[in-house]
Amino acid sequence: MIPEIGLLFLVLAFSISSFYVFGNTFSFYRNNIFIISPKIVYLFFFSVLLSFICLEISFLTDDFSVLYVANNSNENLPDYYKFAALWGGHEGSMLLYLLFLSLWTLIFYLKSQSSFGIFFLFVIFSLFSGFVIFTSNPFERLLPFSPEGGLDLNPLLQDFAFTIHPPTLYLGYTALTLPFAIAMARCVDPSYKNWASDLKNWSVISWSFLTLGIALGSWWAYYELGWGGWWFWDPVENSSLIPWLIATALIHSAIATSKRNIFSKWTVLLSLGAILSSYIGLFLVRSGIVTSVHTFALDPERGLILLFIILFVLIFSLIVYSRSKLTDLSFTYGSILSKEFFFLINNVFLIILAVAILFGTIYPIIYEIFSGGKDISVGKPYFDSVTVPIAFFLAFFQGFGILSNWSSRSTEPKTLYVYFAIIILLTFSLSALFLNDISVSITVTNLMISSILAGLIYYAFLQIKHSRNVNLSMGFSHFGIAVMILGIGLVSSLESQKELIAFKEKPFELENYEITYLGEEKNIAQNFSSDEVSFRVENLNQEFNLIAEKRYYPVSKSIMTEAAIYPSIKEDLYISIGDQVEEGWVVKAQLKPFVRLIWLGALIMAFGGFLSLFRFKGI
């Protein structure tokens, strides 16, 4: 009975949103008023929440008569993972997506109460809730016979990071609907005066959650997949990075629009690009068009419906945009040292980078279609050759852009000279720290970091000198980028590894570490059994043990490896095991210098984004 109640509440939410859209559309074009109050959003939100709770109850009570529960849970699964299993597959993750859409709609109503904004949010919800109800019903029953025990949650997902990574990322994806709704509301309502400021604030919220979500996904891949990488240019990874890049451009464009009344049309188009790029990610993950450990579904028919939703949102939005009367102040790009110019260049590079990554992601799909089924891969060499040069220039423009003034107050050439002087000083200082390992990649990394830090240091000096408030939000966000770049550059340049067959009590060396395989023990857990392989590690005066695992999940008949990691800010020692060979194990030992700086930088960036919500003085 509980699944039927859950479906009933979901249908109710879909009916409320659809009734609001169609009723108010008819009323507005006939009488130029909305006849249905936005207060209905309360009933709408609680309908989705109760639907979500009903599905959670089905998981926690092992109701395997529900098809989705039977396919994604097991009676031996710990309750913690039963709760998170709800978003372990396509149907449940889409219900989580709808829950967050309804949550943001409620929050937007409480903070803004823009009827047009609510209208466009309901349009989006109606599309996706209809998609879930008619093609991806998470409450579908297996009647009259239901399986015993369930098929189990994917072992890859039986991990703590999985419980927080998808929800955090979905909070970011769904929050992109808010700047889109604000932009569309401004297109039809010229009286919406503070739209650019509102759009910027909501974009920062979305960007912050996306930053956290992407970082959590990188962390999960690093320690759970067993290959020791933090980014693989996987199509689904790319599909989360592209909205992040466009959201970054959107924030800067919205700042210029709110401060100078320029780039209005560009800001609206970026809000559309951000939400559409997130929908492209949904399409890639759920259509079966790409193969990845991140994919939720392999159903081309549902993928086709998602494609129609994307096209509908695109065409609908462009029609609204084409009928708008957006105007900017007269503006000419007279000074290449103005903040307006640097914002423009920043946005151009970010969009070029997003398009280049999108092209590399979908090119194998296009090639397969037009080559009669032949496969081709676009991997790390392409993405590195495209992203590194663009990221290098972005770092420079980002650094000096912090110091530049709006065109009403021209930036002095002296500022540029001091900026370059600080860059040179910082670059030589950083190079001295890694003198024994200096290389082209480390030099490029040092230049990028120095460009950002030089801008931040001189900016803070000028603000304090003139007794002005320092924009802490901007400072933390940009500093986080510098920290992350440092981590990426160092781990990519200095990491080392060794693959071999390790035999008991026969040590092998990796850099300054001496590693000895000690033996293995059998372990029986609630839903899996494992071989726990122990290693003794000696480094200078330090000695410790590490345990890597080979796990077997009997229900899904899956074998997973769990890497042994000794973490520190300076470096991670990473040991993963393969197959057992005679009396030894295939072992891959890796040393990853400063890899933790990647995730520390992302946390600092997100913190800076959330800090902006406390209304510190802006740029």
NUTORMI-675211 format. One line per field, with one value per residue (C-alpha): residue in one letter; x, y, z; residue number from 1. Coordinates in pm, 1 decimal, decimal comma. Each point is the difference from the previous one (the first is absolute). Layout:
resn c(A ...)
px c(X ...)
py c(Y ...)
pz c(Z ...)
resi c(NUM ...)
***
This chain:
resn c(M I P E I G L L F L V L A F S I S S F Y V F G N T F S F Y R N N I F I I S P K I V Y L F F F S V L L S F I C L E I S F L T D D F S V L Y V A N N S N E N L P D Y Y K F A A L W G G H E G S M L L Y L L F L S L W T L I F Y L K S Q S S F G I F F L F V I F S L F S G F V I F T S N P F E R L L P F S P E G G L D L N P L L Q D F A F T I H P P T L Y L G Y T A L T L P F A I A M A R C V D P S Y K N W A S D L K N W S V I S W S F L T L G I A L G S W W A Y Y E L G W G G W W F W D P V E N S S L I P W L I A T A L I H S A I A T S K R N I F S K W T V L L S L G A I L S S Y I G L F L V R S G I V T S V H T F A L D P E R G L I L L F I I L F V L I F S L I V Y S R S K L T D L S F T Y G S I L S K E F F F L I N N V F L I I L A V A I L F G T I Y P I I Y E I F S G G K D I S V G K P Y F D S V T V P I A F F L A F F Q G F G I L S N W S S R S T E P K T L Y V Y F A I I I L L T F S L S A L F L N D I S V S I T V T N L M I S S I L A G L I Y Y A F L Q I K H S R N V N L S M G F S H F G I A V M I L G I G L V S S L E S Q K E L I A F K E K P F E L E N Y E I T Y L G E E K N I A Q N F S S D E V S F R V E N L N Q E F N L I A E K R Y Y P V S K S I M T E A A I Y P S I K E D L Y I S I G D Q V E E G W V V K A Q L K P F V R L I W L G A L I M A F G G F L S L F R F K G I)
px c(0,0 285,7 140,1 -345,4 -23,1 343,0 -107,9 -320,9 195,5 234,0 -295,9 -148,7 319,6 2,2 -365,9 58,5 292,8 -175,9 -322,2 197,8 179,1 -301,4 -245,5 222,7 113,7 -361,5 -83,2 307,9 -44,5 -370,8 -12,7 369,3 -22,4 77,5 -310,4 175,0 199,3 361,4 -92,0 -95,1 374,1 -33,7 -238,0 215,1 321,3 -150,2 -155,1 345,2 153,5 -263,4 50,6 372,0 -63,1 -227,0 275,9 250,4 -238,3 -20,1 380,7 35,2 -273,8 139,5 -315,4 129,7 -342,0 111,9 206,6 240,1 67,6 53,2 254,6 197,7 -4,8 44,1 -118,8 361,9 89,6 72,8 -282,8 232,4 40,8 -365,6 -82,5 250,2 -96,4 -301,6 221,4 211,1 -197,9 -180,7 -355,4 89,1 266,7 -254,8 -236,9 283,6 47,8 -370,4 21,8 282,2 -182,7 -301,6 221,8 167,4 -342,8 -120,9 314,9 -23,9 -361,9 91,1 291,4 -124,7 -373,6 35,0 -310,6 171,0 299,8 -227,9 -180,0 318,8 108,4 -332,8 49,1 327,7 -147,0 -299,9 229,6 217,9 -272,8 -198,2 310,8 32,8 -368,0 -48,7 340,8 190,5 -247,8 200,2 -312,4 -68,0 -107,0 119,9 -331,4 -131,2 345,0 291,2 361,1 159,0 302,3 41,8 275,8 220,4 137,7 291,6 310,4 172,1 -269,3 25,0 222,1 -35,0 84,8 -289,2 -244,4 99,4 146,1 -318,9 -222,3 257,8 41,8 -378,1 -42,1 233,6 -168,4 -351,3 107,3 98,3 -374,4 -24,0 220,7 -174,0 -343,4 117,9 137,4 -323,6 -201,9 199,0 -66,2 -377,9 -3,8 206,0 -99,8 223,7 273,8 236,9 -4,3 374,9 93,8 -245,9 126,8 359,7 -79,8 -185,8 274,0 259,8 -205,4 -22,5 370,8 96,9 -199,8 135,1 354,5 -57,7 -177,9 272,7 271,3 -181,6 -31,1 372,3 80,9 -228,6 158,9 347,2 -33,4 -288,5 71,1 347,0 199,7 118,5 -113,0 -196,8 -129,1 -30,1 -176,4 -287,5 -301,2 -212,1 272,7 19,5 -375,7 23,6 299,4 -166,9 -290,8 255,1 200,9 -310,0 -124,5 337,6 -41,5 -360,3 102,6 248,9 -242,9 -277,0 236,3 67,5 -371,9 -94,8 283,6 17,7 -319,9 195,8 11,8 -374,4 -69,2 318,8 -100,9 -339,9 158,6 255,3 -278,3 -161,5 331,8 65,7 -330,7 11,7 353,2 -121,8 -281,5 252,9 169,7 -329,9 -39,5 350,6 -39,9 -345,6 -20,1 257,9 180,6 324,5 146,0 125,8 0,4 -212,6 -286,8 -343,0 -193,0 48,1 -331,1 11,3 -376,9 17,6 308,1 -201,7 -268,0 268,0 131,9 -347,2 -17,0 334,8 -120,5 -328,1 175,9 239,7 -270,7 -238,4 272,9 121,9 -356,4 -33,8 343,6 -74,4 -307,0 181,7 109,7 333,4 208,5 347,4 172,8 202,9 337,4 316,7 303,3 234,4 241,8 153,4 79,4 -362,6 -185,9 -266,3 263,0 147,3 -345,7 -67,2 328,8 -53,9 -341,1 127,8 273,2 -237,9 -250,6 274,0 121,7 -351,8 -61,8 336,6 -74,8 -351,6 139,3 254,3 -274,4 -254,2 239,0 28,2 -380,3 -14,8 281,9 -173,6 -322,6 161,4 259,8 -244,3 69,4 378,9 141,3 240,3 114,0 86,9 208,5 246,8 238,7 -278,2 -146,8 340,5 107,6 -322,9 -55,8 352,4 65,8 -347,7 34,0 338,7 -147,9 -301,5 233,1 168,5 -323,9 -148,7 291,9 11,5 -377,5 -10,7 207,7 -178,0 -262,4 -325,4 43,9 -125,8 328,5 281,7 258,7 344,4 284,0 199,5 -231,7 93,7 372,9 -31,8 -213,6 266,5 271,6 -186,2 -57,9 374,8 87,2 -257,3 99,0 367,1 -93,7 -220,9 260,0 263,3 -215,9 0,2 345,8 88,9 -318,7 -33,9 -167,9 -211,9 -325,2 113,5 114,1 -338,6 -171,3 211,5 -82,2 -373,9 2,1 215,6 -238,0 -295,2 185,8 161,4 -343,6 -130,9 303,0 10,0 -379,6 5,2 284,9 -189,7 -325,1 170,0 205,8 -312,4 -203,9 -244,8 -162,2 168,2 -234,9 59,0 -232,8 189,5 331,7 -78,2 -146,4 301,1 248,3 -169,9 56,2 371,5 26,5 -176,9 226,1 303,9 -126,6 -79,7 335,3 211,4 -172,5 -0,5 371,5 147,4 -207,1 179,5 -112,9 116,9 -185,0 124,7 -83,5 57,6 109,1 -19,4 285,2 174,2 1,9 -1,3 72,4 -187,9 193,7 77,4 -248,5 82,6 -313,9 -34,5 -291,2 -80,5 -292,6 -377,4 -304,5 -358,4 -270,1 -377,3 -214,6 -376,8 -31,0 343,7 309,7 354,2 366,8 183,8 359,2 240,3 312,3 268,9 134,1 325,7 100,3 299,7 -81,9 -367,3 -166,5 -367,1 -228,5 -248,7 -279,4 -130,8 -308,9 -143,9 -374,1 -257,4 -371,3 -195,5 -338,5 123,4 295,9 231,4 365,4 131,9 337,9 47,3 328,2 217,2 85,8 231,3 -106,8 184,6 18,7 347,0 -77,2 -223,2 135,4 -257,0 8,6 -250,2 -4,1 -90,2 -20,6 170,1 285,0 149,6 108,3 -2,6 -226,6 8,1 62,7 -2,6 161,6 -26,4 135,8 -213,1 159,1 -237,2 -310,0 -205,8 44,0 -242,8 -291,8 116,0 -9,8 -351,1 -118,9 151,0 -170,3 -339,3 47,4 68,3 -318,5 -216,8 172,7 -134,2 -351,4 81,0 4,9 358,9 70,3 44,3 226,3)
py c(0,0 239,1 -5,4 85,5 292,6 115,8 -9,2 182,9 285,7 18,4 20,6 270,4 207,6 -43,5 103,8 308,9 119,5 -72,5 167,5 305,0 22,6 -49,8 194,7 302,3 -10,1 25,5 268,6 210,7 11,8 67,8 239,9 77,3 -138,8 -321,2 -154,7 -278,1 111,9 -112,6 -103,4 -332,2 -72,7 -117,8 -281,4 -72,9 -40,0 -218,4 -224,6 -69,3 -41,6 -255,9 -188,4 -13,4 -120,6 -278,3 -133,0 20,2 -201,7 -262,7 -29,2 -8,6 -264,1 -219,3 21,4 -200,8 2,1 344,5 -63,5 284,7 -115,3 -358,3 111,7 231,7 -144,2 -318,9 -124,6 -33,4 354,0 225,4 245,4 290,4 -118,9 -96,8 365,5 121,2 -274,5 211,7 206,7 -295,5 -48,5 198,4 19,1 84,4 251,5 180,0 12,8 155,2 246,6 92,1 39,4 251,9 182,1 39,3 103,8 276,7 109,5 35,6 187,4 227,8 76,5 87,9 220,8 157,5 -52,7 76,0 -145,8 -23,3 -174,4 -253,4 -49,3 -101,4 -224,2 -180,6 -38,7 -185,0 -212,3 -98,4 -122,7 -215,3 -127,1 -105,5 -177,8 -189,1 -93,5 -121,8 -154,2 -52,1 -83,1 -90,2 -151,2 -266,3 -328,7 -355,0 -178,7 -259,1 -147,0 193,8 -118,6 -91,1 193,0 251,1 31,5 229,8 349,6 34,5 -77,4 309,1 206,2 -167,7 274,7 310,5 244,8 -134,7 99,3 368,9 43,6 -37,1 208,2 281,5 -4,8 -9,5 300,8 184,0 -123,1 83,3 338,6 97,0 12,5 311,3 237,7 -136,9 79,3 348,7 69,1 -113,0 204,2 309,9 -66,3 18,7 248,5 319,3 124,4 -265,2 246,4 -204,8 -302,2 -1,4 16,0 -280,0 -205,1 42,5 -110,9 -313,2 -79,0 14,3 -246,5 -239,9 43,0 -71,7 -324,2 -104,6 64,8 -218,3 -269,1 -25,2 -6,7 -277,4 -199,4 41,3 -109,7 -304,8 -104,1 42,8 -240,1 -227,2 -92,8 -129,2 159,1 300,8 270,3 306,6 94,6 -219,6 229,1 -245,5 123,6 22,7 184,7 242,3 48,7 130,3 222,1 177,8 148,2 104,3 193,1 168,9 81,3 162,6 216,8 73,4 131,1 246,4 111,2 51,6 209,9 227,8 20,0 89,6 250,3 164,7 -98,4 -168,7 -354,5 -45,4 -213,2 -195,6 -68,3 -133,8 -224,1 -131,5 -90,8 -197,7 -159,9 -104,2 -180,6 -162,7 -126,7 -165,6 -164,0 -128,2 -167,7 -163,0 -119,4 -150,8 -178,6 -144,2 -69,8 -277,2 201,0 -13,4 -274,7 103,2 -108,5 313,2 -96,7 -59,9 -148,2 -157,7 89,4 179,9 62,3 193,6 174,3 111,4 148,5 187,1 131,7 130,5 171,6 168,6 117,9 124,9 203,2 141,5 102,4 125,6 208,8 148,0 102,5 175,5 158,7 119,6 188,8 168,2 362,4 -26,7 316,0 85,9 328,1 122,8 -165,1 -11,6 -208,0 295,3 -117,5 -344,6 57,1 44,8 -257,7 -23,8 -107,4 -263,2 -136,8 -27,3 -177,7 -227,6 -100,9 -57,3 -235,2 -187,1 -58,1 -107,7 -245,9 -134,9 -40,8 -172,6 -248,9 -58,6 -62,7 -250,9 -172,4 -44,0 -42,9 -380,3 -18,4 205,1 -203,6 -328,1 120,1 115,0 -278,3 -286,4 -106,8 39,3 102,3 280,9 136,3 353,6 -11,1 180,1 125,5 196,5 145,4 91,2 172,5 200,0 83,1 84,2 296,1 144,9 -47,8 176,6 313,9 -18,5 7,5 317,9 180,9 -117,7 140,9 343,8 16,2 9,8 320,3 173,6 271,4 67,7 226,3 296,2 -24,9 -90,1 -249,1 155,0 -156,7 -4,0 -271,3 -219,0 50,8 -90,0 -300,0 -138,7 65,3 -203,0 -280,8 -21,0 0,6 -269,9 -215,8 -1,5 -68,8 -296,4 -134,0 9,9 -230,9 -264,9 67,8 -369,5 -86,2 303,0 -69,1 173,1 -110,6 118,9 333,4 48,2 -92,6 252,7 275,5 -70,9 -1,4 313,3 183,8 -63,0 56,4 320,9 145,6 -104,0 127,3 341,2 30,3 -62,6 251,5 272,6 -64,0 19,6 304,0 193,2 -128,6 -189,6 -333,3 -305,3 -220,6 -322,1 -204,0 85,8 -46,3 -349,1 -114,0 113,6 -123,0 -340,3 -14,8 71,9 -276,5 -246,8 89,3 -55,9 -345,1 -94,3 120,6 -168,3 -338,0 -13,3 81,2 -178,8 -317,3 -334,1 -360,9 -359,8 -318,1 -341,7 -332,3 32,8 -308,5 -43,2 154,6 118,1 382,6 231,9 371,8 300,9 324,8 22,9 -269,8 -365,3 -212,9 -359,9 -236,2 -171,2 -227,7 -6,9 -78,4 -89,9 234,8 -53,5 315,6 43,9 -0,3 -101,9 -206,0 121,1 -84,9 260,7 25,9 160,4 200,4 140,0 337,3 152,5 357,1 159,5 -35,1 -73,1 -341,1 -86,4 -266,9 31,7 -239,5 -33,8 -209,6 -225,2 -17,2 -248,5 91,3 -329,0 143,7 194,2 -238,5 300,6 31,9 338,5 123,5 244,6 190,4 56,5 369,1 177,3 365,8 322,4 354,6 -68,1 -327,4 -306,0 -352,8 -198,0 -381,8 -203,5 -373,5 -210,5 -376,5 -249,0 -171,4 -315,2 116,9 369,9 281,3 230,9 339,6 355,3 253,3 369,8 315,0 309,3 325,4 273,5 -168,0 114,0 362,4 -69,5 -64,2 259,1 259,5 -105,3 29,6 350,0 98,5 -123,0 171,5 325,1 -44,6 -59,1 289,5 241,4 -61,1 195,1 322,1 103,3 300,8 -111,6 94,5)
pz c(0,0 80,1 -358,6 -137,0 242,3 -113,2 -364,0 88,1 161,2 -298,5 -237,4 224,6 -24,1 -378,8 -16,7 214,8 -209,6 -330,7 116,3 112,4 -336,6 -226,8 214,5 39,4 -364,1 -115,1 255,8 -71,3 -374,6 35,0 297,3 62,8 357,7 184,5 152,8 197,5 303,7 40,2 355,5 -152,0 4,3 362,6 -93,7 -303,5 201,0 271,5 -265,6 -146,3 345,5 104,0 -325,8 70,7 358,4 -127,8 -223,5 286,7 218,9 -273,5 3,9 378,2 36,8 -281,2 -209,4 -293,9 -162,8 -128,0 -313,3 65,5 357,7 -113,8 -260,7 227,5 350,6 196,8 336,2 121,9 -98,4 302,5 70,2 -73,5 -358,3 -30,3 62,2 -260,6 -247,4 -90,8 -231,1 -111,6 -321,6 -265,8 135,4 359,9 -93,5 -216,5 298,6 203,3 -286,3 19,6 378,2 -33,5 -279,6 226,6 291,9 -201,9 -124,6 360,3 106,7 -302,4 83,2 359,8 -105,0 -321,9 -50,1 -372,3 -162,6 -337,4 154,2 171,1 -331,3 -182,8 286,3 -23,8 -376,5 60,2 278,6 -213,2 -277,0 224,1 230,8 -305,1 -127,8 330,4 31,1 -357,2 -77,3 326,9 272,7 315,6 161,1 -263,5 160,8 -61,1 39,2 70,8 79,0 147,3 29,6 330,8 120,6 -282,8 -260,7 214,5 -40,9 -240,7 215,6 -141,7 168,5 339,8 127,6 217,1 -282,0 -206,0 272,4 -28,4 -350,4 -211,8 234,2 9,5 -376,1 -52,6 230,6 -236,5 -318,5 117,8 138,5 -356,2 -66,6 219,9 -205,4 -309,9 147,9 103,7 -348,6 -163,6 251,7 -95,4 -368,4 52,6 288,7 -59,0 348,5 161,9 101,2 217,6 -224,1 -76,3 369,0 84,3 -291,4 115,0 355,4 -108,8 -255,3 277,7 207,2 -292,4 -80,1 359,6 14,0 -340,5 122,3 306,6 -201,9 -263,2 268,4 189,8 -322,3 -64,6 356,4 -31,5 -330,2 150,3 288,8 -105,7 -362,4 85,0 -282,1 197,3 -239,1 100,5 -346,8 -308,5 -251,4 12,2 -206,4 313,5 190,7 -289,6 2,5 357,4 -75,3 -293,9 205,2 263,2 -258,9 -142,1 352,6 69,9 -309,1 98,9 342,9 -149,1 -268,3 257,9 213,7 -296,2 -76,9 356,6 48,2 -343,0 -180,9 -279,4 -142,8 74,6 -305,9 53,9 361,6 -109,8 -263,7 247,8 243,7 -279,9 -94,2 359,9 45,4 -344,9 61,5 322,0 -196,5 -252,4 295,9 96,7 -357,0 -16,4 335,1 -68,4 -372,4 -26,3 -265,8 199,9 217,8 343,2 363,6 54,6 -228,9 152,6 -291,2 -342,5 -160,2 -338,7 7,3 324,8 -133,6 -302,4 225,5 195,7 -330,0 -85,0 340,1 -69,7 -340,8 145,4 270,7 -259,6 -249,3 269,2 161,8 -327,4 -87,1 337,5 -44,9 -354,4 124,0 286,1 6,8 174,0 -26,0 124,4 67,0 -293,0 44,2 -204,8 82,2 0,9 268,2 2,9 367,5 107,2 206,9 -269,8 -253,5 231,8 80,5 -372,5 -71,6 299,8 -132,3 -352,9 121,9 232,3 -279,6 -242,8 263,0 61,3 -374,8 -49,6 279,0 -134,5 -348,8 131,7 199,3 -278,1 -295,5 48,9 -10,3 -320,1 -154,1 79,7 -161,3 -324,6 -28,4 14,1 355,1 18,8 337,3 74,0 335,6 99,8 313,4 219,1 -274,8 -172,8 318,4 142,8 -322,4 -8,9 365,5 120,4 -237,0 61,1 375,6 -12,7 -157,7 229,9 300,6 -125,6 -82,8 327,9 196,7 -159,5 -27,7 380,5 -6,9 -285,9 45,5 -176,6 -302,8 204,0 196,9 -235,3 123,3 28,4 -206,9 325,2 125,5 -297,1 63,4 368,7 -93,5 -234,4 256,7 261,7 -254,7 -71,6 369,7 84,1 -298,3 97,9 363,6 -91,0 -245,9 273,6 212,8 -276,1 -141,6 -17,2 -191,5 -227,4 -335,7 -260,9 166,8 344,4 -146,8 -167,5 327,1 191,6 -250,2 24,1 379,7 12,1 -234,3 230,3 326,6 -129,2 -68,7 340,4 192,7 -167,9 18,8 377,3 40,1 -190,1 188,2 338,2 -104,1 -100,3 299,0 -218,7 75,5 -145,0 -201,1 192,9 -219,7 -315,3 179,7 127,8 -333,8 -202,4 260,1 -9,7 -375,2 54,3 262,4 -228,8 -296,3 222,9 95,6 -360,1 -130,1 266,1 5,4 -382,9 -17,3 301,0 51,1 -23,7 -1,9 -7,2 -108,2 102,2 160,1 374,0 194,7 374,8 197,5 -320,3 14,6 -299,1 -18,4 -133,4 40,0 375,0 99,9 64,5 -33,1 113,8 -64,2 332,4 -80,1 -28,2 211,8 -83,9 123,8 -7,0 5,0 -6,3 -379,7 -131,6 73,6 -59,6 -9,4 208,4 -123,9 250,2 -78,6 227,7 -111,2 119,7 -81,3 175,8 372,2 -64,3 -14,8 -52,0 -147,0 -286,1 -101,1 -356,3 -70,1 -266,6 67,9 -127,8 2,3 -24,3 -98,3 -303,8 -47,1 -27,9 94,8 113,7 117,0 286,4 -14,1 304,9 34,0 241,6 -34,3 78,4 -132,5 -141,6 -177,9 -10,2 -7,8 -201,2 -17,0 -201,9 -62,2 -301,6 -22,0 227,5 -184,4 153,4 347,4 -80,4 -113,8 -299,3 160,7 -132,6 233,9 -76,9 160,6 -58,7 122,5 120,3 -147,1 303,5 -111,2 -285,4 235,6 253,5 -278,5 -99,3 361,9 25,9 -327,1 117,7 336,6 -183,3 -201,4 305,9 176,0 -263,3 129,2 315,6 -203,4 34,0 -220,5 -357,0 -285,5)
resi c(1 2 3 4 5 6 7 8 9 10 11 12 13 14 15 16 17 18 19 20 21 22 23 24 25 26 27 28 29 30 31 32 33 34 35 36 37 38 39 40 41 42 43 44 45 46 47 48 49 50 51 52 53 54 55 56 57 58 59 60 61 62 63 64 65 66 67 68 69 70 71 72 73 74 75 76 77 78 79 80 81 82 83 84 85 86 87 88 89 90 91 92 93 94 95 96 97 98 99 100 101 102 103 104 105 106 107 108 109 110 111 112 113 114 115 116 117 118 119 120 121 122 123 124 125 126 127 128 129 130 131 132 133 134 135 136 137 138 139 140 141 142 143 144 145 146 147 148 149 150 151 152 153 154 155 156 157 158 159 160 161 162 163 164 165 166 167 168 169 170 171 172 173 174 175 176 177 178 179 180 181 182 183 184 185 186 187 188 189 190 191 192 193 194 195 196 197 198 199 200 201 202 203 204 205 206 207 208 209 210 211 212 213 214 215 216 217 218 219 220 221 222 223 224 225 226 227 228 229 230 231 232 233 234 235 236 237 238 239 240 241 242 243 244 245 246 247 248 249 250 251 252 253 254 255 256 257 258 259 260 261 262 263 264 265 266 267 268 269 270 271 272 273 274 275 276 277 278 279 280 281 282 283 284 285 286 287 288 289 290 291 292 293 294 295 296 297 298 299 300 301 302 303 304 305 306 307 308 309 310 311 312 313 314 315 316 317 318 319 320 321 322 323 324 325 326 327 328 329 330 331 332 333 334 335 336 337 338 339 340 341 342 343 344 345 346 347 348 349 350 351 352 353 354 355 356 357 358 359 360 361 362 363 364 365 366 367 368 369 370 371 372 373 374 375 376 377 378 379 380 381 382 383 384 385 386 387 388 389 390 391 392 393 394 395 396 397 398 399 400 401 402 403 404 405 406 407 408 409 410 411 412 413 414 415 416 417 418 419 420 421 422 423 424 425 426 427 428 429 430 431 432 433 434 435 436 437 438 439 440 441 442 443 444 445 446 447 448 449 450 451 452 453 454 455 456 457 458 459 460 461 462 463 464 465 466 467 468 469 470 471 472 473 474 475 476 477 478 479 480 481 482 483 484 485 486 487 488 489 490 491 492 493 494 495 496 497 498 499 500 501 502 503 504 505 506 507 508 509 510 511 512 513 514 515 516 517 518 519 520 521 522 523 524 525 526 527 528 529 530 531 532 533 534 535 536 537 538 539 540 541 542 543 544 545 546 547 548 549 550 551 552 553 554 555 556 557 558 559 560 561 562 563 564 565 566 567 568 569 570 571 572 573 574 575 576 577 578 579 580 581 582 583 584 585 586 587 588 589 590 591 592 593 594 595 596 597 598 599 600 601 602 603 604 605 606 607 608 609 610 611 612 613 614 615 616 617 618 619)
***
